Amino acid sequence: SLKPQNKWTKRHLSWRVRTFPKESALLGRDTVRALMHYALKVWSDIAPLNFHEVAGSEADIQIDFTKADHDDGYPFDGPGGTVAHAFFPGERFTAGDTHFDDDEAWTFRSPDTHGMDLFAVAVHEFGHAIGLVHTSALESIMRPYYQGPVGDPLKYDLPYEDKVRVWQLYGVRDSVSHTQGPGNPPDTEEPPVLLDLPDNRSTVLYARDAPDRCTSPFDAVAQIRGEAFFFKGRYFWRLTREKHLVSLRPAQIQRFWRGLPANLDGLDAVYERPGDHKIVFFKGLKYWVFKDNNVEEGYPRPISDFGLPVEGLDAAFVWPHNDKTYFFQGAHYWRYDDHLRRMDPGYPKDASLWKGLPPNLDDAMRWSDGSSYFFKGKEYWRVLASDMEVEAGFPRLIAKDWLHCTEMQSDSPNVEGKFPEDGGRHLPDHAENGYEVCSCTS
Amino acid sequence: APSLATGQLDIGVDWLSKFGYLPPPDPVTGQLQTQEALTNAIKAMQKFGGLTETGVLDQATLGLMQTPRCSLPDVSEPDGTTGRSRR
């Protein structure tokens, strides 16, 4: 059979749907993008490859719906016949590009007779785009002939034969156990909502496990590009420079910061590095460096790069008054020079030198007022400018000063016990025909 | 072989050439494929497609040739040919 051309040396690949089916009444743009996302995810679930959608013409994998001769030496031929193709990995500009014949009746979740299942063909073509060739194995998705729909994209399980071939090319993704074989249940991460990607995104389902910003302590806090980010579990809240919440609903870390492991359940510390303004994320004994919201190649790396202790990290922030990076862990702190990329001599020192701060911080950050803020549990402390002593009047409540929570407000869905004056019972329901009545107290 | 319309044969040869089972006819000499090369190409395609290797363009083979499929070739260098550029 065809010998594999090449494989990708990089692990983070960008993709973009450049042109969409012209006549497909069934497949709107968002559905086509969602199908491409899931078709790529079939491969990234088991191989150490990460795909992220981008705008603009720089995508590694440009996806087009085109017809007849489109100048790449592989003319399409109207309905039937050849339906799609993709270019193998390599250095050429077209490497990874994938073309679908726009004369086909592309369908999704339709019976076999209604047309060509776009998800099934996309999985096949993206197999080529990462380096797999055609095979004669009857049950393989890489057979050259269209074999009909392969079922629900959210439940599709790659044939074991194809998993083995991609593992031979790239190795196993570290989140996949070697014992995984046919019939094992897929991982439990909640996939993005398919078909629920309408134009107004606000209808995306609110994940049940999202934390409550008014009652939760935070894993990590950072000032990034002048804005404040509060990280909790798999989510984060973002505040503008004027300390306005961008949204009451948290966003998923995974969807914004591309390249963090899929099974990441929380962070230890985050800071924006002085000089190159890259963002550094810490979790356990590893750290990742991000340029904007894409992880750099070669990460994660061990935190021993910084000369830090092996136990991990509580807090990291850059002190505005000397542009040095301070790391806290337990009752100690370190001072690191991010310009020279080395730890300053004489550290660690006792954290009690920072008078008034508690040990075992959750995190710390600089802020645009030139002060440094330290967070632990539901409270925060402020240290002015070049002081090393907490300002009078602290600690204060994070929820109240930063996250726009009033005493009585809570975002948690169950409000029992939230109204002590009525002993925890709901206030009488004044609504007719069952609609809730709500009032805005501020 | 059952009698094939010339058109069908042409379609078959084109198909085999397009997907790598037969070298394209040499544009300079106009040399066509030999019967033996054609038979071997058909057998290779039948084997790859999971059909019985008859070496002739029977109904099952023609049917598979009409099945929608990926544009990429199945074979990079048919037996006995060299120097075909890879994509």
Interface residues (C-beta under 8 A of the other chain):
Chain A: S1 L2 K3 Q5 G73 Y74 F76 G80 G81 T82 V83 A84 H85 A86 F87 F88 E104 M116 V121 H124 E125 H128 V133 H134 S136 L138 P144 Y145 Y146
Chain B: F19 G20 K47 F48 G49 G50 L64 Q66 T67 P68 R69 C70 S71 L72 P73 D74 V75 S76 R86 R87
